[in-house]
Amino acid sequence: MTTRDTVQELLRRIGEGDAERTAGLFAESCDWKYSWPEEGHPAVPWIKPRSSRDDAAELFRALATYHVPELNSTSVARILVDGDDAVVLGDFVQTVEATGEAYTSPFALHLTVEDGRITRYHIYEDSLTVATAHSAQRRAS
């Protein structure tokens, strides 16, 4: 598969909500980066250091646990590919499981694909919006 094919398959699998199949696109070892402070945020426990295919599966399972998958959506504005690197630009809408509150964030996803496997997963999102939406559940408790 080409870099573009792999990226499109990743987006398709994420949309299907199958964490194990999604993680199957990742290399055993992967370079991860989030647009979050290194210490993370207590309202979003899935944001933590990651480095492997197993971590990818855990991430996508956690996202499904903390959100209402059937109410979530992603719109992709552009996929830019340059050799092994790709950047996906878009917006996502997530709905918090605990409160039913929906939030929207733009995102940029920088991926590197080598031999058909994702070896870099750097995601940039509006971390303040995500943390605020999930902090509401803590206030409501």
C-alpha positions as CSV (number, residue, x, y, z in Angstrom):
1,M,0.0,0.0,0.0
2,T,1.1,3.5,-0.7
3,T,1.3,6.2,2.1
4,R,-2.0,7.6,0.9
5,D,-3.6,4.2,0.8
6,T,-2.5,3.5,4.4
7,V,-3.8,6.9,5.6
8,Q,-7.1,6.4,4.0
9,E,-7.4,2.9,5.4
10,L,-6.5,4.3,8.9
11,L,-9.3,6.9,8.6
12,R,-11.7,4.2,7.5
13,R,-10.9,1.9,10.3
14,I,-11.1,4.7,12.9
15,G,-14.5,5.5,11.5
16,E,-15.6,1.9,11.9
17,G,-14.6,1.9,15.5
18,D,-12.6,-1.3,15.5
19,A,-9.6,-0.6,17.8
20,E,-7.8,-3.8,17.1
21,R,-8.0,-3.5,13.3
22,T,-7.0,0.1,13.5
23,A,-4.0,-0.7,15.6
24,G,-3.1,-3.4,13.0
25,L,-1.9,-0.5,10.7
26,F,0.7,0.6,13.2
27,A,4.3,-0.6,13.4
28,E,5.2,-2.5,16.6
29,S,7.1,0.6,17.6
30,C,5.8,4.0,16.8
31,D,6.7,7.7,17.5
32,W,3.8,9.3,19.2
33,K,3.2,13.0,20.0
34,Y,0.2,14.9,21.3
35,S,-0.4,18.7,21.4
36,W,-0.9,18.4,25.2
37,P,1.3,19.3,28.2
38,E,3.6,16.3,29.0
39,E,1.8,15.7,32.3
40,G,-1.6,15.4,30.5
41,H,-4.8,16.3,32.2
42,P,-6.8,14.4,34.8
43,A,-10.1,14.7,32.8
44,V,-8.5,13.0,29.7
45,P,-6.7,9.9,30.9
46,W,-6.2,8.5,27.4
47,I,-3.7,11.3,26.7
48,K,-0.5,9.8,27.9
49,P,2.9,8.7,26.5
50,R,2.5,5.9,23.9
51,S,5.0,4.1,21.7
52,S,3.5,0.8,20.3
53,R,0.8,-1.0,18.3
54,D,-0.7,-2.1,21.6
55,D,-0.8,1.5,22.8
56,A,-2.7,2.4,19.6
57,A,-5.3,-0.3,20.3
58,E,-5.6,1.0,23.9
59,L,-6.0,4.6,22.7
60,F,-8.8,3.8,20.2
61,R,-10.6,1.6,22.8
62,A,-10.4,4.5,25.4
63,L,-11.7,7.0,22.9
64,A,-14.8,4.8,22.4
65,T,-15.2,4.4,26.2
66,Y,-15.1,8.1,27.0
67,H,-17.2,9.2,23.9
68,V,-20.5,8.2,22.3
69,P,-19.2,6.7,19.0
70,E,-22.5,6.9,17.1
71,L,-22.6,10.6,17.8
72,N,-19.0,11.3,16.7
73,S,-17.9,12.5,13.3
74,T,-14.8,13.5,11.5
75,S,-14.5,15.7,8.4
76,V,-11.3,15.6,6.5
77,A,-10.5,18.7,4.5
78,R,-7.2,17.6,3.1
79,I,-4.7,14.8,3.0
80,L,-1.2,15.9,1.9
81,V,1.4,13.3,1.0
82,D,5.1,13.7,0.5
83,G,6.9,10.3,0.2
84,D,6.5,8.4,3.5
85,D,4.9,11.4,5.3
86,A,1.3,12.5,5.3
87,V,-0.7,15.3,7.0
88,V,-4.4,15.0,7.5
89,L,-6.3,18.2,8.2
90,G,-9.8,18.4,9.4
91,D,-12.3,18.7,12.2
92,F,-13.8,16.2,14.6
93,V,-16.9,16.3,16.7
94,Q,-17.0,14.1,19.8
95,T,-19.7,13.6,22.4
96,V,-18.7,13.0,26.0
97,E,-20.2,9.7,27.3
98,A,-20.6,10.9,30.9
99,T,-22.5,14.2,30.1
100,G,-23.7,14.0,26.5
101,E,-21.9,17.3,25.8
102,A,-20.6,17.6,22.2
103,Y,-17.5,19.4,21.3
104,T,-15.6,20.2,18.1
105,S,-11.9,20.6,17.4
106,P,-9.8,21.2,14.4
107,F,-7.0,18.7,14.1
108,A,-3.8,18.1,12.1
109,L,-2.4,14.5,12.1
110,H,1.2,14.0,10.9
111,L,1.8,10.4,10.0
112,T,4.8,8.5,8.6
113,V,4.2,5.3,6.8
114,E,7.1,2.8,6.3
115,D,6.5,-0.6,4.6
116,G,2.7,-0.1,4.9
117,R,2.9,0.5,8.7
118,I,2.4,3.8,10.6
119,T,5.7,4.6,12.4
120,R,4.8,8.2,13.4
121,Y,1.5,9.4,14.9
122,H,1.6,13.1,15.9
123,I,-1.8,14.7,16.5
124,Y,-2.4,18.4,17.1
125,E,-5.9,19.3,18.4
126,D,-7.6,22.0,20.5
127,S,-6.6,20.5,23.8
128,L,-8.3,23.2,25.8
129,T,-11.7,22.4,24.2
130,V,-11.2,18.7,24.8
131,A,-10.1,19.2,28.4
132,T,-13.0,21.6,29.1
133,A,-15.6,19.2,27.7
134,H,-14.3,16.4,29.8
135,S,-13.9,18.5,32.9
136,A,-17.6,19.2,32.8
137,Q,-18.2,15.5,33.8
138,R,-16.0,16.0,36.8
139,R,-18.0,19.1,37.9
140,A,-21.3,17.3,37.3
141,S,-20.2,14.4,39.5
